[in-house]
């Protein structure tokens, strides 16, 4: 399984999405355009059919099918799909751990230790 369900006491999908959107809004237009293209290809039913012979857009897939489809991107023989997967993964993880609600499960309270 690629991903695990989010912890109940952590950030919500909506919080993560809004933070990612805000982050991308502050990037160069070229980066925004590349992410737009990536998300279009990831979700497009035409592309899911061409790449994996699936008959559904990403957003209309079951959670199990989404996980399998992302796994196909992660292990694809096409470098552009593997790179796209890594970009989404890194953005998602960076945004998730930048939200204070994600810190409780790790024991980190946001305060750094005093230097000794």
N, C-alpha and C positions, 0 to 999 in steps of 0.2 A: 504494500500500500504506500503510495507517494505521500499522502498527507494524513494527518490525524484530525479528528474533530477538535475544534477550539475548546479550551477549558471554559467551564461556565463562569468562572470568576475573572477571565481574561477579557481582552478587547473583543468587541463584536465584529462581524464581517463588515458591517456598515462603517464602523470607526476606522477599520483598516483601509477600506476602500476610499473613504474621504481623505485620510492622511496621504495615501498614495497619490490621489488626484491632486491634492494641494502641493505635494512634492513635485510632481511632474509639471504642474502649472508654472513652477519657478525655473524650469530647465529651458535650454535652447529650443527654438522652434523645431529644429531638425530632430532632436531627441523625442519631442512630443509626437512628431509625425511618424517616427519609426515605431513608437509604442502603439500608436493608432493602427498602423499597418499590421503589427504583430497581433493585436487583439482582433482585428478584422479577419485575419487568416486563421487564428486559433478558433474563433467562433463560427466562421462561415460554413454553412452546410455543404457548399460546393467543395471547399478545401478539405473538410472532414471526409468527404467521399473520395476525393482524388488521393489523399494521403493514406487513408485507412479503411476505405470502403464502408464507412459509417453513413447512415442515412439521417443524421440529425445534427443540428448545430450544437456547439458545446453547452450553451445555456439550457438546451432542452434535453440533455442527456441525464440519465440517472447518476447519482453520486458515484456508483461503482464504475459506470462507463466513463465518467469524467476522469476518474483516477486512472483507469486503463489508458485513456487517450493521452493524458499527460505523461504517463509512463512511456508511451510510444514516442512522444516528442523527446523525452529525456534520452532515449536509447536509439533514436533515429540514425539511419546511415547518412542523412542529409545534415551537414554541419549547421545550416541555417536554422533548422528546427531545434537542434541541441542548444545552439546559442540563444534562440528565443526562449527556450525553457529556462536556461540559466538566468536570463535577464528577469523573467517573471518571478523566479524563485528568489533571487537576490533582493529584488524590490520588495516582495512580500515579507521576507524575513526581516529586512531592515526596518520596514514600517512597523511590523508587529512588535519588535523589541524596542522601538522608540516610544511606544505607548506605555505609560506607567502601569496600566492595568495588567500588562504582561509580566511585570516584575515580581508579583506576589508568589507565583509558583516556583521561582528560582531562589527566593529568600533575599533578593536584592531590594533594598528599600529606597534606592535612589541617592543615598548619601555615601560619599566616598570616605574611606578610613583616613584618619589623621596620619600624616607622614610621621615616621618615627625617627 
